[in-house]
Amino acid sequence: MGNQPSEETVQAFKCIWQEAARINSKWQILQRVFAERNIPLLQKTDPLFFIFCQEGMARDTLMGICRLTDPERQGRKGKYENMTIERLVRLAKADGLPGADGLAGKLSWLKKCASVREIRDARNKRAGHWDAETALAWLASPEPKAGFGPHHLRAAVTLVNDLVNEAAKVLRQHSRPLGPDSGSPDAGQKLIEALEKAASLEEAIRAIEAAKEQPELRTITPARSKDQPKP
């Protein structure tokens, strides 16, 4: 059967899985609500509000990925301990679990991926800190530049999901696999449906109000000629 994971390792996995599940759910909602087909509806409803919602959810997704891929220890002399995938991998290796070395290799590869590196760079220069050089460059030219974008989030979320799913197999944990079909598949959709109904109702009310402003149509009875017999 091989070695069993220690209680510390199992608890670490549960923390990691919960965080990864939240990240995955936020990303799925973000894609669903802010799909290209919904943008005209959101802009018509309250553009600034939904811009901030989109930015906030994207930033939270980004920060979550960075938290999971941070080093296990940070600060002077490793004073601060983080609950990260690196910590989980170390515990799995200490337990002598088959497949733990494979997890370590996948984690190393994940950190080297362009999408994760772009996300961590965005965290360090924009989301977590306001890098002076980055701020001044944006002030000089606020037009979007090539670099971090939604495709990096999509790729990073997929990579994290795959790694956490693999960790579940190594630790023999019967957790729900993370992916596009996990979480709440309808989350966010009810909002879009409610906004669509509200928009349709608003259009109907406007049509009624416009009809009221039109001059009243009266039926004009043609004048009867003298020679025309009475009915």
N, C-alpha and C positions, 0 to 999 in steps of 0.2 A: 504493500500500500504506500510505502514511502513516509516521509515525515509529515506531521500535521502542523498547520500554522499555529503559532502561539496566539494567546488572547490579545496581546498587544498588536500583533500583525492584523488580526481580524478586525479589531477596532479601528486601526488605521485605514484598512480597506473600506470600511463602512463610511468613514469620514470622506475619503477620496471619492467613493461612488456617489455619495449625496451631492457633493460639490459638482462633480462632472454631470450628474443628472440635471441639476439646476442650470448649468451652462447650456446643456443640450436643449432643454425646454425653452430657455430664453431665445436661443438662436432660431428654433423652429417657429416660435411666435413672431419673432422679428421678420423672418422670411414670409410668413403667412400674411401678416397685417400690412407690411410695406411692399408687397408684391407690386410689380409695375402696373398691373391692371387696376390696383386700388389707389394709386397716387392721385388721379384727378378727383376722386371722391374725398380723400383726406385733405387735399388742398382747398377744395370747395368748403369743407366743414370748418376747419380751423388750422390753417397751414403752419403757423408758428408753433402751436401746441404740439402738433404731430412731428415737427422737425425735432423739437426737444425730446420728445418720447423716443424717437428713433435714435438720436445721438446717445441718450442715456442708456438704452438697452444695449446698443452696440458697445458702448464703453464698459458696461458691466460685464458683458460677455468677454471682452478683451481682458479685463482685469482678472476674471475668473481663470482664464487660460494661463495667465502669467502666475497667478498664485499656485496653481498646480505644478507648473514647470519651474518654479523657483528652487534654489538650493535648499537642502534640508536645514542648514544652519546659516545664519547671517549675523551681521554686526561684528563688533570687535571680539576677536577670539571665539567666534561662533556662539555668542551669548544668547541669541534668539533662535528658538527652534520653530520650524515651520512644518505644517502638515502638508506634505507634498508627495508627488509620485516618487521622487528620489528617496524619501524616507521609507515609503512602502516597499520599494525594491530592496533597500538595505535590510529591512526586517525580514523580507522573504528569503534573502540570501543567508541571513544569520540562522534562519530556521532550517536551512538546508533543503528547501523545497525544490523538487525537480522543475525546471523551467524558469527558475529565478534568474539564472544567467542570461537566458533569452530575453527576459523583461528588461534587464539592465542594458542589453544591446539595443533594444527597440527604443528605450528612453534616450539613449545617447544619440541615436539616429533622429528621433523626433526633435531634439533640441537643435540639431543642425539644419533642419528643414527651413527653407526660405520663408514659409508662411509664419512659422513660430518665431523666427528671428525678426521678421518685420513687425509682428505683434509686440514682442518684447521691446523693440526699439521705439514703437509708438507709445508704449506705456511709460518708458523712461523719459521721453521727450515731450509728450503731449498729455497723456491721461493721468499718470501718477505724478509727474513733475512738469513744470512749464519751462523747458529749456530756452535760455535767452537767445541763442543763435537761431533756433527754430522759430521763436516768436517774432524776431526782427525780420526773418526771411518771409514769413507769412504777411507781416505788415507791409513789406515792400511789394509783394505780389501775392494777393490772397487767392489767386486762381489755383484750383486743385492741381497737384503735381503727381507724376507717376510715383508709386510707392505703395504704402499700406492701403488696402481696400477690402470690400466685402468678401472677395474671393479668398483672401488670406484667412479671414475668420472661418469661412466655410471649410477650408482645408484643415485648419488647426482643430476645429471642433471634431471633425471626422477622425483625425489622428489620435486625439485624446480619447475619444470614444473607443476606438479600436484597442488602444493600450489598456484602458480600464477593463474592457471586456476580456482581454487576454489575461489580465491579472486575476480576474474572477475565476478563470479556468485553473490557473496555477494554484490559487488558494482554495479551490473547490468550494467556491461560494455560489449559491444558487440565486444570484441577483438577476434582475431583468436586464437583458442586453440593451445597451444604449445605441441609439441610431435615429434615423429620420422618422421611424414609426413608433418610437417610444415616447413616453411623456403623455401629454394631453393633446391628442390629434386635432381637437376642435377649439383649443384655446386661441382666442383672438378672432375666430370666425364669427362668433355671435356679435362682436362689436361691429364688424364690417356689415353684417346683415342688418343690424339696428340702424346704422348710418345710412344704408341704402333705403330702408323703409322711411326714415326721416326725410331723406332727400326727395323721395317720390311724393310723400305727403306735402312737403313744402311746395313742390311744383304744382300739385293739384290745387292747393290753396291760392297760389298766385294766379292760376288759370281762372279760378272762380272770381277772385278780386278783379282781374282784368275784364271779365265778362260783365261784372256789375258796372264798370265804368263806361261801357259801351252805351250809346243812345238807345232808348227803348224803341223797339220795332213795332209799328202799328200796322194793322191790316187796313188798307184803304179800299172802301167799297166803291166801285165805279158808279158814276151818276147814271140814273135810268133816263132813257130818252122818252119823249112824250108819246111816241108811237109804239113804244114797247109795251106789250100787254102785261098786265099784272099777273103774278102767278096765282 
